[in-house]
């Protein structure tokens, strides 16, 4: 395709946007709304998953063993499993220190009162966290079947709840994204259809004098892509400043929230969100134009 033809297609595409300004603005507005919701949804999901990962890391399995158990053998059998994320041995002394620190107002005085008599003398254990908490029930059954294991403590309800939430968020994300994409493509398709209707006679003449299908379609593709590009750039700006404002507000006024929950850095979010949002916007415009022109551009 020659440079002059490319320039013609670009100019005609821009003219189409101006000629159908009301519908073009409606399409841009719809894409902005859809991709803004997508951006907000993505920010919420990313922070939710970050919180879930932090919670998963706090869910540990405690393994207590018999006095005559071969601790080194048990350790080797457990820590080599691919499900294991972290593995720590907690001695009876460490268990007593932690318990007294968590329980007594003056833990040092409490430990001094007991002297050398450790009330948790039989509480040495392994503390284990898993890479995927959804596999906790199966892993606990494995632990309970090991020779020398006396007791296994786990938070199965919490693990099941986290797994269910992650699964729900995953399905909800796919459903919402598909709905937003379909609505946007439908609006772009309508805008391009109107442009084709307005220029129907001109297009017929172009086809009759030998214009190729691509030459006729190119301006409408440019129209759709430009609308998609504008519609994807605006929500990125809106989401960026909205998230930045939320972070500044929370950090400045809600210190308790920041202690309980660490927000994902704005840079980490937008290094993914920018290219994906732009690609979705341009893709919506391109696909909407392609499908519409194939359906309507027949002489």
PEMO-V416038 format. One record per residue. RES is the residue in three letters. PHI is phi in radians with two decimals (NA if undefined). OMEGA is omega in radians with two decimals (NA if undefined). NEAR is the number of other C-alpha atoms within 12 Angstrom. Layout:
res->RES phi->PHI omega->OMEGA near->NEAR
res->RES phi->PHI omega->OMEGA near->NEAR
This chain:
res->UNK phi->NA omega->-3.08 near->12
res->UNK phi->-1.31 omega->3.14 near->9
res->UNK phi->-1.03 omega->-3.13 near->9
res->UNK phi->-1.09 omega->3.13 near->11
res->UNK phi->-1.21 omega->3.10 near->19
res->UNK phi->-1.10 omega->-3.13 near->20
res->UNK phi->-1.12 omega->3.10 near->17
res->UNK phi->-1.07 omega->-3.13 near->21
res->UNK phi->-1.08 omega->-3.14 near->25
res->UNK phi->-1.13 omega->-3.12 near->26
res->UNK phi->-1.10 omega->3.14 near->22
res->UNK phi->-1.17 omega->3.10 near->28
res->UNK phi->-1.10 omega->3.10 near->34
res->UNK phi->-1.15 omega->3.11 near->26
res->UNK phi->-1.08 omega->3.11 near->22
res->UNK phi->-1.04 omega->3.13 near->34
res->UNK phi->-1.10 omega->-3.14 near->36
res->UNK phi->-1.18 omega->-3.10 near->19
res->UNK phi->-1.13 omega->3.13 near->23
res->UNK phi->-1.92 omega->-2.98 near->28
res->UNK phi->-1.00 omega->-3.09 near->22
res->UNK phi->-1.06 omega->-3.13 near->17
res->UNK phi->-1.26 omega->3.08 near->26
res->UNK phi->-1.12 omega->3.11 near->37
res->UNK phi->-1.14 omega->3.10 near->26
res->UNK phi->-1.12 omega->3.12 near->25
res->UNK phi->-1.15 omega->3.11 near->40
res->UNK phi->-1.06 omega->3.14 near->39
res->UNK phi->-1.07 omega->3.12 near->29
res->UNK phi->-1.16 omega->3.12 near->35
res->UNK phi->-1.12 omega->3.10 near->46
res->UNK phi->-1.02 omega->-3.13 near->38
res->UNK phi->-1.08 omega->-3.10 near->30
res->UNK phi->-1.13 omega->-3.10 near->35
res->UNK phi->-1.31 omega->3.02 near->45
res->UNK phi->-1.15 omega->3.08 near->36
res->UNK phi->-1.08 omega->3.09 near->27
res->UNK phi->-1.05 omega->3.14 near->38
res->UNK phi->-1.10 omega->3.12 near->41
res->UNK phi->-1.09 omega->3.14 near->32
res->UNK phi->-1.07 omega->3.13 near->28
res->UNK phi->-1.10 omega->3.13 near->32
res->UNK phi->-1.05 omega->-3.14 near->33
res->UNK phi->-1.11 omega->-3.11 near->22
res->UNK phi->-1.13 omega->-3.14 near->27
res->UNK phi->-1.07 omega->3.13 near->29
res->UNK phi->-1.22 omega->3.08 near->25
res->UNK phi->-1.10 omega->-3.14 near->23
res->UNK phi->-1.14 omega->3.08 near->26
res->UNK phi->-1.10 omega->3.11 near->22
res->UNK phi->-1.14 omega->3.13 near->24
res->UNK phi->-1.14 omega->3.10 near->28
res->UNK phi->-1.12 omega->3.10 near->26
res->UNK phi->-1.10 omega->3.13 near->22
res->UNK phi->-1.18 omega->3.10 near->26
res->UNK phi->-1.04 omega->-3.13 near->32
res->UNK phi->-1.16 omega->3.14 near->25
res->UNK phi->-1.55 omega->3.13 near->23
res->UNK phi->-1.55 omega->-3.10 near->31
res->UNK phi->-2.02 omega->3.05 near->33
res->UNK phi->-1.89 omega->3.12 near->38
res->UNK phi->-1.80 omega->-3.12 near->33
res->UNK phi->-2.03 omega->3.10 near->38
res->UNK phi->-1.80 omega->-3.03 near->36
res->UNK phi->-2.23 omega->3.11 near->33
res->UNK phi->-1.19 omega->-3.10 near->20
res->UNK phi->-1.09 omega->-3.10 near->17
res->UNK phi->-1.67 omega->-3.09 near->15
res->UNK phi->-1.23 omega->3.06 near->18
res->UNK phi->-1.48 omega->-3.03 near->16
res->UNK phi->-1.13 omega->-3.13 near->26
res->UNK phi->-1.13 omega->3.12 near->15
res->UNK phi->-1.16 omega->3.11 near->17
res->UNK phi->-1.06 omega->3.13 near->30
res->UNK phi->-1.03 omega->-3.13 near->29
res->UNK phi->-1.15 omega->-3.13 near->16
res->UNK phi->-1.17 omega->-3.05 near->21
res->UNK phi->-1.55 omega->-2.98 near->35
res->UNK phi->-1.22 omega->3.13 near->25
res->UNK phi->-1.49 omega->3.12 near->15
res->UNK phi->-1.22 omega->-3.08 near->20
res->UNK phi->-1.22 omega->3.13 near->16
res->UNK phi->-1.27 omega->-3.01 near->23
res->UNK phi->-1.31 omega->3.07 near->29
res->UNK phi->-1.70 omega->3.08 near->24
res->UNK phi->-2.23 omega->-3.12 near->25
res->UNK phi->-2.48 omega->-3.14 near->28
res->UNK phi->-2.34 omega->3.03 near->21
res->UNK phi->-1.70 omega->3.13 near->27
res->UNK phi->-1.97 omega->-3.13 near->27
res->UNK phi->-1.28 omega->3.12 near->23
res->UNK phi->-1.07 omega->3.12 near->23
res->UNK phi->-1.12 omega->3.12 near->23
res->UNK phi->-1.13 omega->3.12 near->23
res->UNK phi->-1.11 omega->3.14 near->25
res->UNK phi->-1.18 omega->3.12 near->31
res->UNK phi->-1.10 omega->-3.14 near->27
res->UNK phi->-1.13 omega->-3.13 near->19
res->UNK phi->-1.10 omega->-3.13 near->23
res->UNK phi->-1.16 omega->3.11 near->24
res->UNK phi->-1.13 omega->-3.11 near->17
res->UNK phi->-1.42 omega->-2.97 near->14
res->UNK phi->-1.80 omega->-3.00 near->14
res->UNK phi->-1.74 omega->3.07 near->15
res->UNK phi->-1.18 omega->3.10 near->12
res->UNK phi->-2.16 omega->-3.03 near->15
res->UNK phi->-1.09 omega->-3.12 near->18
res->UNK phi->-1.14 omega->3.11 near->19
res->UNK phi->-1.16 omega->3.13 near->14
res->UNK phi->-1.12 omega->3.14 near->22
res->UNK phi->-1.16 omega->3.12 near->25
res->UNK phi->-1.15 omega->-3.13 near->15
res->UNK phi->-1.14 omega->3.12 near->14
res->UNK phi->-1.42 omega->3.13 near->17
res->UNK phi->1.07 omega->3.14 near->13
res->UNK phi->-1.47 omega->-3.12 near->13
res->UNK phi->-1.53 omega->-3.12 near->15
res->UNK phi->-1.52 omega->-3.13 near->23
res->UNK phi->-1.16 omega->3.12 near->21
res->UNK phi->-1.94 omega->-3.06 near->23
res->UNK phi->-1.06 omega->-3.13 near->20
res->UNK phi->-1.82 omega->-3.04 near->23
res->UNK phi->-1.91 omega->3.02 near->29
res->UNK phi->-1.08 omega->-3.04 near->29
res->UNK phi->-2.74 omega->2.94 near->36
res->UNK phi->-1.78 omega->3.03 near->36
res->UNK phi->-1.93 omega->-3.00 near->30
res->UNK phi->-2.21 omega->2.93 near->38
res->UNK phi->-2.07 omega->-3.08 near->36
res->UNK phi->-1.86 omega->3.08 near->33
res->UNK phi->-1.22 omega->-3.12 near->25
res->UNK phi->-2.38 omega->-3.06 near->28
res->UNK phi->-1.18 omega->3.12 near->38
res->UNK phi->-1.15 omega->3.14 near->27
res->UNK phi->-1.69 omega->-3.04 near->23
res->UNK phi->-1.13 omega->-3.09 near->35
res->UNK phi->-1.02 omega->3.13 near->25
res->UNK phi->-1.13 omega->-3.12 near->18
res->UNK phi->-1.21 omega->3.11 near->32
res->UNK phi->-1.09 omega->3.10 near->31
res->UNK phi->-1.09 omega->3.08 near->19
res->UNK phi->-1.09 omega->-3.13 near->20
res->UNK phi->-1.10 omega->-3.11 near->32
res->UNK phi->-1.14 omega->3.13 near->24
res->UNK phi->-1.54 omega->-3.12 near->19
res->UNK phi->-1.37 omega->3.09 near->26
res->UNK phi->-1.21 omega->3.12 near->22
res->UNK phi->1.74 omega->3.12 near->24
res->UNK phi->-1.43 omega->-3.12 near->31
res->UNK phi->-1.62 omega->-3.06 near->24
res->UNK phi->-2.74 omega->3.07 near->24
res->UNK phi->-2.18 omega->3.11 near->30
res->UNK phi->-1.92 omega->3.13 near->26
res->UNK phi->-2.54 omega->3.10 near->30
res->UNK phi->-1.83 omega->-3.04 near->24
res->UNK phi->-1.16 omega->-3.13 near->24
res->UNK phi->-1.09 omega->3.13 near->16
res->UNK phi->-1.11 omega->3.13 near->23
res->UNK phi->-1.10 omega->3.13 near->32
res->UNK phi->-1.14 omega->3.13 near->21
res->UNK phi->-1.11 omega->3.13 near->20
res->UNK phi->-1.11 omega->3.13 near->30
res->UNK phi->-1.08 omega->3.14 near->25
res->UNK phi->-1.15 omega->3.12 near->17
res->UNK phi->-1.11 omega->3.12 near->23
res->UNK phi->-1.07 omega->3.13 near->26
res->UNK phi->-1.15 omega->3.14 near->17
res->UNK phi->-1.10 omega->-3.14 near->16
res->UNK phi->-1.09 omega->3.12 near->24
res->UNK phi->-1.08 omega->3.13 near->20
res->UNK phi->-1.17 omega->3.14 near->15
res->UNK phi->-1.09 omega->3.13 near->18
res->UNK phi->-1.06 omega->-3.13 near->25
res->UNK phi->-1.08 omega->-3.12 near->18
res->UNK phi->-1.10 omega->-3.11 near->16
res->UNK phi->-1.15 omega->-3.14 near->22
res->UNK phi->-1.09 omega->3.13 near->26
res->UNK phi->-1.09 omega->3.13 near->19
res->UNK phi->-1.09 omega->-3.14 near->18
res->UNK phi->-1.08 omega->-3.14 near->28
res->UNK phi->-1.14 omega->-3.12 near->33
res->UNK phi->-1.13 omega->3.11 near->25
res->UNK phi->-1.09 omega->-3.13 near->26
res->UNK phi->-1.12 omega->3.13 near->40
res->UNK phi->-1.08 omega->3.12 near->36
res->UNK phi->-1.08 omega->-3.14 near->26
res->UNK phi->-1.15 omega->3.11 near->36
res->UNK phi->-1.08 omega->3.14 near->48
res->UNK phi->-1.04 omega->3.12 near->38
res->UNK phi->-1.11 omega->3.14 near->31
res->UNK phi->-1.10 omega->3.14 near->39
res->UNK phi->-1.13 omega->3.11 near->49
res->UNK phi->-1.04 omega->3.11 near->33
res->UNK phi->-1.10 omega->3.11 near->28
res->UNK phi->-1.08 omega->3.12 near->39
res->UNK phi->-1.16 omega->3.14 near->36
res->UNK phi->-1.08 omega->-3.13 near->23
res->UNK phi->-1.08 omega->-3.06 near->18
res->UNK phi->-1.82 omega->-3.02 near->26
res->UNK phi->-1.03 omega->-3.11 near->21
res->UNK phi->-1.14 omega->3.12 near->16
res->UNK phi->-1.07 omega->-3.14 near->18
res->UNK phi->-1.15 omega->3.12 near->30
res->UNK phi->-1.06 omega->3.14 near->22
res->UNK phi->-1.10 omega->3.13 near->16
res->UNK phi->-1.04 omega->-3.13 near->21
res->UNK phi->-1.19 omega->-3.10 near->20
res->UNK phi->-1.18 omega->-3.14 near->15
res->UNK phi->-1.59 omega->2.98 near->13
res->UNK phi->1.82 omega->3.11 near->14
res->UNK phi->-1.14 omega->3.13 near->19
res->UNK phi->-1.27 omega->3.11 near->20
res->UNK phi->-1.02 omega->-3.12 near->24
res->UNK phi->-1.13 omega->-3.14 near->24
res->UNK phi->-1.09 omega->3.14 near->28
res->UNK phi->-1.26 omega->-3.08 near->38
res->UNK phi->-1.35 omega->-3.00 near->39
res->UNK phi->-0.90 omega->-3.14 near->35
res->UNK phi->-1.05 omega->-3.14 near->35
res->UNK phi->-1.27 omega->3.06 near->50
res->UNK phi->-1.16 omega->3.08 near->44
res->UNK phi->-1.03 omega->3.13 near->38
res->UNK phi->-0.99 omega->-3.12 near->47
res->UNK phi->-1.12 omega->-3.12 near->50
res->UNK phi->-1.16 omega->3.13 near->39
res->UNK phi->-1.12 omega->3.09 near->39
res->UNK phi->-1.05 omega->3.12 near->48
res->UNK phi->-1.12 omega->-3.13 near->46
res->UNK phi->-1.16 omega->3.11 near->33
res->UNK phi->-1.11 omega->-3.11 near->32
res->UNK phi->-1.17 omega->3.12 near->39
res->UNK phi->-1.66 omega->-3.13 near->41
res->UNK phi->-1.27 omega->-3.09 near->32
res->UNK phi->-1.07 omega->-3.14 near->28
res->UNK phi->-1.12 omega->3.07 near->33
res->UNK phi->-1.07 omega->3.12 near->38
res->UNK phi->-1.12 omega->-3.12 near->24
res->UNK phi->-1.10 omega->-3.12 near->22
res->UNK phi->-1.14 omega->-3.13 near->32
res->UNK phi->-1.03 omega->-3.08 near->27
res->UNK phi->-1.24 omega->3.10 near->19
res->UNK phi->-1.16 omega->-3.14 near->19
res->UNK phi->-1.18 omega->3.10 near->30
res->UNK phi->-1.08 omega->3.13 near->22
res->UNK phi->-1.14 omega->3.12 near->16
res->UNK phi->-1.11 omega->3.13 near->24
res->UNK phi->-1.05 omega->-3.13 near->25
res->UNK phi->-1.11 omega->-3.14 near->18
res->UNK phi->-1.16 omega->-3.10 near->15
res->UNK phi->-1.14 omega->-3.13 near->20
res->UNK phi->-1.13 omega->-3.08 near->19
res->UNK phi->-1.37 omega->-2.98 near->13
res->UNK phi->-2.15 omega->-3.07 near->13
res->UNK phi->-2.12 omega->-3.09 near->15
res->UNK phi->-1.08 omega->-3.12 near->15
res->UNK phi->-1.09 omega->-3.14 near->12
res->UNK phi->-1.13 omega->-3.12 near->17
res->UNK phi->-1.18 omega->3.09 near->19
res->UNK phi->-1.30 omega->-3.12 near->11
res->UNK phi->-1.48 omega->-2.98 near->14
res->UNK phi->-2.53 omega->3.13 near->22
res->UNK phi->-1.76 omega->3.14 near->24
res->UNK phi->-1.22 omega->3.07 near->29
res->UNK phi->-1.23 omega->-3.11 near->26
res->UNK phi->-1.05 omega->-3.09 near->19
res->UNK phi->-1.07 omega->3.12 near->25
res->UNK phi->-1.16 omega->3.13 near->15
res->UNK phi->-1.15 omega->3.14 near->16
res->UNK phi->-1.29 omega->-2.99 near->29
res->UNK phi->-1.43 omega->3.06 near->26
res->UNK phi->-1.20 omega->3.02 near->15
res->UNK phi->-1.72 omega->-3.01 near->18
res->UNK phi->-1.18 omega->-3.09 near->31
res->UNK phi->-1.08 omega->-3.12 near->29
res->UNK phi->-1.11 omega->-3.11 near->19
res->UNK phi->-1.19 omega->-3.14 near->23
res->UNK phi->-1.12 omega->3.11 near->38
res->UNK phi->-1.10 omega->3.13 near->34
res->UNK phi->-1.12 omega->3.12 near->24
res->UNK phi->-1.13 omega->-3.13 near->38
res->UNK phi->-1.06 omega->3.12 near->45
res->UNK phi->-1.13 omega->3.13 near->34
res->UNK phi->-1.10 omega->3.10 near->32
res->UNK phi->-1.06 omega->3.14 near->45
res->UNK phi->-1.09 omega->-3.11 near->44
res->UNK phi->-1.15 omega->-3.11 near->32
res->UNK phi->-1.14 omega->3.11 near->31
res->UNK phi->-1.03 omega->3.14 near->39
res->UNK phi->-1.22 omega->-3.12 near->43
res->UNK phi->-1.05 omega->-3.11 near->31
res->UNK phi->-1.08 omega->-3.09 near->25
res->UNK phi->-1.23 omega->-3.12 near->31
res->UNK phi->-1.16 omega->3.10 near->37
res->UNK phi->-1.13 omega->-3.09 near->23
res->UNK phi->-1.40 omega->-2.98 near->17
res->UNK phi->-1.89 omega->-3.04 near->26
res->UNK phi->-1.47 omega->3.09 near->32
res->UNK phi->-2.30 omega->-3.12 near->21
res->UNK phi->-1.81 omega->NA near->21
